[in-house]
């Protein structure tokens, strides 16, 4: 979602999570980049209440670190 506005990124991630859940995925990685942190914050806020999300956290350093978020799906 790098380069998208926060609204575009939130919409894209919401659709991605729906598709991932339907595809029986248990975990996904969202790459939002470092930048100003606006995308990371907007996505984290959306993930908190998303029905498909069990938990989420910053990715390990070898998977993007603070520039990516790992999401465990329900």
The first five atom37 places (N, CA, C, CB, O) and aatype in JSON, in Angstrom:
{
  "aatype": [20, 20, 20, 20, 20, 20, 20, 20, 20, 20, 20, 20, 20, 20, 20, 20, 20, 20, 20, 20, 20, 20, 20, 20, 20, 20, 20, 20, 20, 20, 20, 20, 20, 20, 20, 20, 20, 20, 20, 20, 20, 20, 20, 20, 20, 20, 20, 20, 20, 20, 20, 20, 20, 20, 20, 20, 20, 20, 20, 20, 20, 20, 20, 20, 20, 20, 20, 20, 20, 20, 20, 20, 20, 20],
  "atom_mask": [
    [1, 1, 1, 1, 1],
    [1, 1, 1, 1, 1],
    [1, 1, 1, 1, 1],
    [1, 1, 1, 1, 1],
    [1, 1, 1, 1, 1],
    [1, 1, 1, 1, 1],
    [1, 1, 1, 1, 1],
    [1, 1, 1, 1, 1],
    [1, 1, 1, 1, 1],
    [1, 1, 1, 1, 1],
    [1, 1, 1, 1, 1],
    [1, 1, 1, 1, 1],
    [1, 1, 1, 1, 1],
    [1, 1, 1, 1, 1],
    [1, 1, 1, 1, 1],
    [1, 1, 1, 1, 1],
    [1, 1, 1, 1, 1],
    [1, 1, 1, 1, 1],
    [1, 1, 1, 1, 1],
    [1, 1, 1, 1, 1],
    [1, 1, 1, 1, 1],
    [1, 1, 1, 1, 1],
    [1, 1, 1, 1, 1],
    [1, 1, 1, 1, 1],
    [1, 1, 1, 1, 1],
    [1, 1, 1, 1, 1],
    [1, 1, 1, 1, 1],
    [1, 1, 1, 1, 1],
    [1, 1, 1, 1, 1],
    [1, 1, 1, 1, 1],
    [1, 1, 1, 1, 1],
    [1, 1, 1, 1, 1],
    [1, 1, 1, 1, 1],
    [1, 1, 1, 1, 1],
    [1, 1, 1, 1, 1],
    [1, 1, 1, 1, 1],
    [1, 1, 1, 1, 1],
    [1, 1, 1, 1, 1],
    [1, 1, 1, 1, 1],
    [1, 1, 1, 1, 1],
    [1, 1, 1, 1, 1],
    [1, 1, 1, 1, 1],
    [1, 1, 1, 1, 1],
    [1, 1, 1, 1, 1],
    [1, 1, 1, 1, 1],
    [1, 1, 1, 1, 1],
    [1, 1, 1, 1, 1],
    [1, 1, 1, 1, 1],
    [1, 1, 1, 1, 1],
    [1, 1, 1, 1, 1],
    [1, 1, 1, 1, 1],
    [1, 1, 1, 1, 1],
    [1, 1, 1, 1, 1],
    [1, 1, 1, 1, 1],
    [1, 1, 1, 1, 1],
    [1, 1, 1, 1, 1],
    [1, 1, 1, 1, 1],
    [1, 1, 1, 1, 1],
    [1, 1, 1, 1, 1],
    [1, 1, 1, 1, 1],
    [1, 1, 1, 1, 1],
    [1, 1, 1, 1, 1],
    [1, 1, 1, 1, 1],
    [1, 1, 1, 1, 1],
    [1, 1, 1, 1, 1],
    [1, 1, 1, 1, 1],
    [1, 1, 1, 1, 1],
    [1, 1, 1, 1, 1],
    [1, 1, 1, 1, 1],
    [1, 1, 1, 1, 1],
    [1, 1, 1, 1, 1],
    [1, 1, 1, 1, 1],
    [1, 1, 1, 1, 1],
    [1, 1, 1, 1, 1]
  ],
  "atom_positions": [
    [[0.81, -1.2, 0.0], [0.0, 0.0, 0.0], [0.85, 1.26, 0.0], [-0.92, 0.0, 1.2], [0.35, 2.37, 0.16]],
    [[2.15, 1.07, -0.18], [3.06, 2.22, -0.22], [2.63, 3.15, -1.35], [4.54, 1.75, -0.41], [2.34, 2.69, -2.46]],
    [[2.6, 4.44, -1.07], [2.26, 5.43, -2.08], [0.78, 5.75, -2.17], [2.72, 4.96, -3.4], [0.39, 6.69, -2.87]],
    [[-0.05, 5.0, -1.48], [-1.48, 5.28, -1.49], [-1.83, 6.28, -0.39], [-2.29, 3.97, -1.32], [-1.08, 6.46, 0.56]],
    [[-2.98, 6.93, -0.54], [-3.48, 7.77, 0.55], [-3.95, 6.84, 1.67], [-4.64, 8.72, 0.07], [-4.11, 5.64, 1.45]],
    [[-4.16, 7.39, 2.85], [-4.62, 6.54, 3.95], [-5.98, 5.91, 3.63], [-4.71, 7.35, 5.25], [-6.2, 4.74, 3.94]],
    [[-6.88, 6.67, 3.02], [-8.19, 6.11, 2.66], [-8.06, 4.98, 1.65], [-9.1, 7.21, 2.1], [-8.71, 3.95, 1.78]],
    [[-7.22, 5.18, 0.63], [-7.0, 4.14, -0.37], [-6.39, 2.9, 0.27], [-6.09, 4.65, -1.51], [-6.8, 1.78, -0.02]],
    [[-5.42, 3.1, 1.15], [-4.73, 1.98, 1.79], [-5.68, 1.19, 2.69], [-3.54, 2.49, 2.61], [-5.68, -0.04, 2.66]],
    [[-6.48, 1.88, 3.47], [-7.43, 1.2, 4.36], [-8.43, 0.39, 3.53], [-8.18, 2.22, 5.26], [-8.73, -0.75, 3.88]],
    [[-8.94, 0.96, 2.46], [-9.87, 0.22, 1.58], [-9.2, -1.0, 0.97], [-10.4, 1.14, 0.47], [-9.79, -2.08, 0.92]],
    [[-7.96, -0.84, 0.49], [-7.23, -1.94, -0.13], [-6.95, -3.06, 0.87], [-5.91, -1.44, -0.74], [-7.09, -4.23, 0.55]],
    [[-6.55, -2.69, 2.08], [-6.26, -3.69, 3.11], [-7.53, -4.42, 3.52], [-5.59, -3.03, 4.34], [-7.51, -5.63, 3.73]],
    [[-8.63, -3.71, 3.65], [-9.9, -4.33, 4.01], [-10.28, -5.38, 2.96], [-11.02, -3.27, 4.13], [-10.66, -6.5, 3.32]],
    [[-10.18, -5.05, 1.7], [-10.49, -6.0, 0.62], [-9.51, -7.17, 0.65], [-10.43, -5.29, -0.76], [-9.91, -8.33, 0.49]],
    [[-8.22, -6.88, 0.86], [-7.2, -7.92, 0.92], [-7.48, -8.9, 2.06], [-5.8, -7.29, 1.1], [-7.34, -10.11, 1.88]],
    [[-7.87, -8.39, 3.23], [-8.17, -9.26, 4.37], [-9.39, -10.14, 4.09], [-8.4, -8.43, 5.63], [-9.4, -11.31, 4.47]],
    [[-10.39, -9.58, 3.44], [-11.57, -10.39, 3.07], [-11.16, -11.53, 2.14], [-12.64, -9.5, 2.39], [-11.57, -12.67, 2.34]],
    [[-10.35, -11.21, 1.13], [-9.91, -12.23, 0.17], [-9.02, -13.27, 0.84], [-9.17, -11.58, -1.0], [-9.13, -14.47, 0.56]],
    [[-8.13, -12.83, 1.72], [-7.23, -13.75, 2.42], [-8.01, -14.69, 3.32], [-6.19, -12.97, 3.24], [-7.7, -15.88, 3.41]],
    [[-9.02, -14.16, 3.98], [-9.84, -14.99, 4.86], [-10.62, -16.03, 4.06], [-10.81, -14.11, 5.66], [-10.71, -17.19, 4.46]],
    [[-11.17, -15.62, 2.93], [-11.89, -16.56, 2.07], [-10.95, -17.62, 1.51], [-12.58, -15.82, 0.92], [-11.37, -18.75, 1.25]],
    [[-9.7, -17.27, 1.32], [-8.7, -18.19, 0.8], [-8.06, -19.06, 1.87], [-7.65, -17.44, 0.09], [-7.08, -19.75, 1.6]],
    [[-8.61, -19.03, 3.06], [-8.13, -19.86, 4.18], [-6.7, -19.57, 4.59], [-8.26, -21.32, 3.82], [-5.99, -20.47, 5.04]],
    [[-6.25, -18.34, 4.43], [-4.9, -17.97, 4.88], [-4.95, -17.72, 6.37], [-4.38, -16.7, 4.12], [-5.96, -17.24, 6.89]],
    [[-3.88, -18.05, 7.07], [-3.84, -17.84, 8.51], [-3.07, -16.58, 8.89], [-3.23, -19.04, 9.2], [-3.25, -16.04, 9.98]],
    [[-2.19, -16.13, 8.0], [-1.39, -14.95, 8.3], [-1.06, -14.21, 7.0], [-0.09, -15.34, 9.05], [-0.84, -14.83, 5.96]],
    [[-1.03, -12.88, 7.08], [-0.65, -12.06, 5.94], [0.29, -10.97, 6.41], [-1.91, -11.45, 5.24], [0.36, -10.65, 7.6]],
    [[1.02, -10.4, 5.46], [1.91, -9.27, 5.75], [1.46, -8.09, 4.92], [3.41, -9.63, 5.45], [1.24, -8.2, 3.71]],
    [[1.32, -6.96, 5.57], [0.93, -5.71, 4.91], [2.15, -4.8, 4.91], [-0.3, -5.03, 5.61], [2.66, -4.45, 5.97]],
    [[2.61, -4.42, 3.72], [3.79, -3.55, 3.6], [3.31, -2.12, 3.38], [4.72, -4.02, 2.42], [2.74, -1.8, 2.34]],
    [[3.53, -1.28, 4.38], [3.09, 0.11, 4.33], [4.25, 1.09, 4.28], [2.22, 0.43, 5.52], [4.04, 2.28, 4.07]],
    [[5.46, 0.6, 4.46], [6.64, 1.45, 4.43], [6.81, 2.24, 5.72], [6.55, 2.4, 3.25], [5.99, 2.16, 6.63]],
    [[7.9, 3.01, 5.77], [8.22, 3.78, 6.97], [7.61, 5.17, 6.87], [9.75, 3.89, 7.17], [6.72, 5.5, 7.66]],
    [[8.05, 5.97, 5.94], [7.49, 7.31, 5.7], [7.19, 8.08, 6.96], [6.25, 7.19, 4.89], [7.99, 8.1, 7.9]],
    [[6.04, 8.73, 6.98], [5.63, 9.54, 8.13], [4.94, 8.71, 9.2], [4.71, 10.66, 7.69], [4.72, 9.19, 10.31]],
    [[4.59, 7.47, 8.88], [3.88, 6.61, 9.81], [2.37, 6.71, 9.69], [4.28, 6.94, 11.21], [1.64, 6.01, 10.39]],
    [[1.88, 7.58, 8.8], [0.44, 7.78, 8.66], [-0.26, 6.5, 8.19], [0.15, 8.92, 7.67], [-1.32, 6.15, 8.71]],
    [[0.32, 5.8, 7.21], [-0.3, 4.56, 6.73], [-0.3, 3.5, 7.83], [0.44, 4.03, 5.49], [-1.3, 2.82, 8.04]],
    [[0.83, 3.36, 8.53], [0.92, 2.37, 9.61], [-0.15, 2.63, 10.66], [2.32, 2.41, 10.26], [-0.84, 1.7, 11.09]],
    [[-0.31, 3.88, 11.07], [-1.29, 4.22, 12.1], [-2.73, 3.98, 11.62], [-1.13, 5.68, 12.52], [-3.55, 3.44, 12.35]],
    [[-3.03, 4.39, 10.39], [-4.39, 4.21, 9.85], [-4.73, 2.73, 9.71], [-4.52, 4.91, 8.49], [-5.84, 2.31, 10.02]],
    [[-3.77, 1.95, 9.26], [-4.01, 0.51, 9.1], [-4.16, -0.15, 10.46], [-2.85, -0.15, 8.31], [-5.03, -1.0, 10.64]],
    [[-3.32, 0.22, 11.42], [-3.43, -0.35, 12.77], [-4.79, -0.05, 13.38], [-2.31, 0.19, 13.67], [-5.39, -0.91, 14.03]],
    [[-5.26, 1.16, 13.19], [-6.58, 1.54, 13.73], [-7.68, 0.68, 13.11], [-6.86, 3.03, 13.47], [-8.59, 0.24, 13.8]],
    [[-7.59, 0.45, 11.8], [-8.58, -0.37, 11.12], [-8.5, -1.83, 11.57], [-8.4, -0.27, 9.6], [-9.52, -2.49, 11.74]],
    [[-7.28, -2.34, 11.77], [-7.09, -3.73, 12.15], [-7.65, -4.04, 13.53], [-5.63, -4.09, 12.1], [-8.09, -5.16, 13.78]],
    [[-7.65, -3.06, 14.42], [-8.11, -3.28, 15.8], [-9.53, -3.82, 15.86], [-8.03, -1.99, 16.59], [-9.85, -4.65, 16.71]],
    [[-10.38, -3.36, 14.96], [-11.79, -3.76, 15.0], [-12.21, -4.64, 13.82], [-12.66, -2.55, 15.04], [-13.4, -4.9, 13.64]],
    [[-11.25, -5.09, 13.03], [-11.61, -5.85, 11.83], [-12.05, -7.26, 12.23], [-10.41, -5.92, 10.84], [-11.37, -7.92, 13.02]],
    [[-13.18, -7.74, 11.69], [-13.7, -9.05, 12.09], [-12.82, -10.24, 11.71], [-15.04, -9.24, 11.48], [-12.95, -11.3, 12.33]],
    [[-11.94, -10.11, 10.74], [-11.09, -11.24, 10.34], [-9.76, -11.28, 11.1], [-10.82, -11.17, 8.85], [-9.0, -12.24, 10.95]],
    [[-9.47, -10.26, 11.9], [-8.15, -10.13, 12.53], [-8.17, -10.64, 13.96], [-7.69, -8.67, 12.5], [-8.94, -10.17, 14.8]],
    [[-7.3, -11.62, 14.23], [-7.13, -12.12, 15.6], [-6.13, -11.25, 16.35], [-6.67, -13.59, 15.59], [-6.36, -10.89, 17.51]],
    [[-5.01, -10.92, 15.68], [-3.99, -10.05, 16.29], [-3.06, -9.57, 15.19], [-3.18, -10.8, 17.4], [-3.04, -10.11, 14.09]],
    [[-2.29, -8.53, 15.53], [-1.34, -7.98, 14.56], [-0.19, -7.34, 15.31], [-2.01, -6.97, 13.62], [-0.32, -6.95, 16.47]],
    [[0.96, -7.23, 14.62], [2.16, -6.64, 15.21], [3.11, -6.24, 14.09], [2.85, -7.62, 16.2], [2.98, -6.69, 12.95]],
    [[4.06, -5.39, 14.44], [5.11, -5.03, 13.48], [5.83, -6.31, 13.06], [6.12, -3.99, 14.09], [6.03, -7.21, 13.87]],
    [[6.21, -6.37, 11.82], [6.92, -7.54, 11.29], [8.32, -7.62, 11.88], [6.99, -7.48, 9.75], [8.89, -6.6, 12.27]],
    [[8.88, -8.83, 11.96], [10.27, -8.96, 12.37], [11.16, -8.21, 11.37], [10.69, -10.45, 12.45], [10.76, -7.95, 10.24]],
    [[12.34, -7.86, 11.8], [13.25, -7.07, 10.97], [13.48, -7.71, 9.6], [14.58, -6.89, 11.68], [13.55, -7.0, 8.6]],
    [[13.61, -9.03, 9.55], [13.88, -9.71, 8.27], [12.64, -9.79, 7.36], [14.41, -11.1, 8.54], [12.74, -10.28, 6.24]],
    [[11.48, -9.32, 7.86], [10.26, -9.31, 7.05], [9.7, -7.91, 6.87], [9.21, -10.21, 7.69], [8.53, -7.73, 6.52]],
    [[10.54, -6.91, 7.11], [10.11, -5.53, 6.88], [10.14, -4.64, 8.1], [8.75, -5.53, 6.34], [10.01, -3.42, 7.99]],
    [[10.31, -5.23, 9.28], [10.38, -4.43, 10.51], [9.18, -3.51, 10.65], [11.66, -3.62, 10.52], [8.04, -3.91, 10.39]],
    [[9.44, -2.28, 11.08], [8.34, -1.33, 11.31], [7.71, -0.84, 10.01], [8.84, -0.15, 12.11], [6.74, -0.08, 10.04]],
    [[8.25, -1.24, 8.87], [7.67, -0.88, 7.58], [6.62, -1.87, 7.1], [8.75, -0.76, 6.55], [6.08, -1.73, 6.0]],
    [[6.34, -2.87, 7.92], [5.34, -3.88, 7.57], [4.62, -4.36, 8.83], [5.99, -5.08, 6.83], [5.15, -4.26, 9.93]],
    [[3.43, -4.86, 8.64], [2.64, -5.38, 9.76], [2.23, -6.81, 9.44], [1.38, -4.5, 10.02], [1.72, -7.1, 8.36]],
    [[2.47, -7.72, 10.4], [2.01, -9.1, 10.26], [0.64, -9.21, 10.91], [3.02, -10.11, 10.9], [0.42, -8.7, 12.01]],
    [[-0.27, -9.86, 10.22], [-1.64, -9.99, 10.7], [-1.99, -11.47, 10.79], [-2.64, -9.23, 9.77], [-1.86, -12.2, 9.81]],
    [[-2.43, -11.9, 11.96], [-2.93, -13.26, 12.13], [-4.45, -13.21, 11.96], [-2.51, -13.87, 13.52], [-5.13, -12.44, 12.63]],
    [[-4.95, -14.04, 11.07], [-6.39, -14.05, 10.78], [-7.13, -15.06, 11.63], [-6.62, -14.34, 9.3], [-6.56, -16.06, 12.08]],
    [[-8.4, -14.8, 11.85], [-9.26, -15.72, 12.63], [-9.6, -16.93, 11.78], [-10.57, -15.02, 13.1], [-10.31, -17.83, 12.23]]
  ]
}
